Amino acid sequence: MASRAPAATAKLRHVALVFRHGDRAPAVPGASGSSEAEAEEEAWRGTLPSAELTEAMDSRFPVRSKATSAPHGMSAQPFEMLTRQGGMQTLQLGRSLRGAYGPLQPGSIEVMASNFRRTQQSAQYFLAGLLAPEAATGTCLSAEGLEATASTDVTTLVMEECKVDSFSRNAAEIVERLKGIEERLDFAGREVGDLAETRGMLERLPLFSAPAGAMHGKFSWLHGYDVLTCYAAHPELPPPSSVAAIAAHGPAAASHVLWRFSQYYEDPQILRLTAGDLLLHMSEQMERCRAALGIWDGAWPGYAAEVRLELWQLPEDSQDPIEANFGLHRAREALPPGVGWPLGLPGTTFGEHLRAASLIHLEVHG
């Protein structure tokens, strides 16, 4: 379906954007506890932004955190952290919005991030792309290039109020429901049948057997897949021999982890507990849009993938004075005909809910 452009005299009043963090190091070291652990740590440390640039980002786009704990990932460095490549991905996302909407005033922007260091850094790089002049960023972002950029805060809320990390707040209840799903015959049968070989290979990773390892011997499909996927995204890094030996099983592991998540989110209670805050008053609408447009291709959303909603003020003689454009995974499309406002809300009320439930706010006037 082709995009439907608003009337020429329409005015864009509000944009809400939710995006995934950029490329990161694996959550856990694949060679943990082995003789290759130190070399692996140094290799991933070499992918991180420089200390000078990180300091400049924290100065120009300070994180104002109301959280009661340190950001997740800080104690695991370099693991779990945003890489230079990930920073450039979210920087480019910010630039694309700058190109779409023109220069914006910092006071018209509100940015929130969950209490993960990689998401906070992703928000900072996004702001650099959105606010810094193109000549100041170029292809190699530097601390000096940020000096003339307006300062804007990144806000992290306490866990009880964080709209983008409901999982942490509801973890105990979510885990119990996940256990019930994983005990289903079709779920368990799939893993001991067709995927038995892949699981057996993943279990050979040192991180699942090392007494001092991050997982302390506990197998996890997610962490095994994550290690293989992160190395696949960084061919410049020589993987530990234990990782290289099972690299061919990466696609099968990725496909299965995606299937597992699809089973989890078919449970409406899990969907509510993990994403209810973020998609409040919008989830039904967005699902209908996704189905009508056929946007989702069955693959993981890429790093810096976005969901974007635009609120337009149309001419007074229009049938509805408010229109919304919906975009998912960079494929920006208008709402299809016949898809109404979420929960029957009029446009003005929808705009209020949009503000309450979104991560990035951009106020655009003109």
Protein Blocks (a to p, Z undefined) as FASTA:
>chain_A
ZZddddfkbccfbdcddddddddddfbdfkgoiaklmmmmmmmmmmpccfklmmmmmmmm
ccddfbfbdcehjlmocghiacfklmmmmmmmmmmmmmmnopadfklpccdddfbfklmm
mmmmmmmmmmmcfklnmmmdcfklmmmpccdddddddfklmmklmmlmmmmmmmmmmmmm
mmpmklmmmmmmmmmmmmmmmmmpmklmgmkbmnlopacfklmmmmmmmmmmmmmbccdf
klmmmmmmmmmmmmmmmmmmmmmmmpmklmmmmmmmmmgoklmmmmmmmmmnomagoiac
dehiacddddddddfkbmblcdcdddeehiacdddehiacehhiafklmmmmmmmmmmbd
cddeZZ
